[in-house]
Each structure stands twice: as C-alpha cells, then as structure tokens.
Amino acid sequence: MHRRRGRPWKPRWISEIPSIRHFAPFLPQGAIMEPKEPILLSYDEFEALRLVDGEDLSQEEAAKRMGVSRGTVWRLVASGRKKIIKAISEGRELFIVPQAPVM
C-alpha cells in the first residue's frame, strides 16, 4: 500500500449533491460512435464550479463556503473546467461522482 504524501486530506462542504449526475453526447439517429472512457467530475469540482461560475462568487468566498483554501478552489475549478471541455469536445460521457479516482 502506498502512503499519501503531503498534507492530510481535508473534508469539503458540499451544499447540494446534483440530482442529475450523468450526461451523454447526443447522437443523431443511426449514428455509431466508438466507445470512449467517460469523464469523472468529483462532487468537489462540481461544487467549486457551481459556486464560482454558477453563483458568481469569488474564489475566496467559495473557499470559505467549502471550508478549504482559495488555492484548492482554484485547482478544483481549473480541473473541472478541463474535464467538462474534454467531455464536450471529444463526445464523452460525463459522470458526477462522490470522489473521482486518483490517476
């Protein structure tokens, strides 16, 4: 078993879990698409995006609501945006999950 390096994981406050957690690309009738690995967006990333982009909060305000540092919110927003763009541009399914696996 590998030990995690760095600071210990800190719990984050998530105000709401999304009711819809699966998004799939729309394919025209009869279209066939090669299966691709889905994109996994964590609840943390979703919450940071919801607060910063959806509620127009500053990263500082979002960090206070989530109980984390501003830097953590910045990383969550950046990671979440990349995943959403990748899902849209590559036509991949997107799942919002409790904790995305570490690659």
Protein Blocks (a to p, Z undefined) as FASTA:
>chain_A
ZZdehjdddddddfbdcfblcdcddddehiacdddddddddfklmmmmmmmmmnopafkl
mmmmnopafklmmmmmmmmmmmmmmmmmnopacdddfbacdZZ
